[in-house]
Amino acid sequence: MAKDIAIIQVCFNLLDPYQRCLHEHVAAFPNRSGYVKRLIQWDMDRQQGAAVMTPQTVGTEVTSDFDVEGFV
């Protein structure tokens, strides 16, 4: 079965300290695409008023090595 994949690029201006910080944060994740998709899903859930799954509601801690691989 073939995949139908669309790519949306996100550009960071590394001369802007705020954008550099964002870039460094996302670059720390091994599955950057999965991480960004999870953020999009979180935003969609918030806009629709859905109960958003947070670490507190599922009983886990937030760590910098959070793996969103299973989400994607």
PyMOL commands that set and color helices and strands:
alter all, ss='L'
color gray80, all
select helices_A, chain A and resi 17-27+32-47+55-58
alter helices_A, ss='H'
color red, helices_A
deselect
rebuild
show_as cartoon
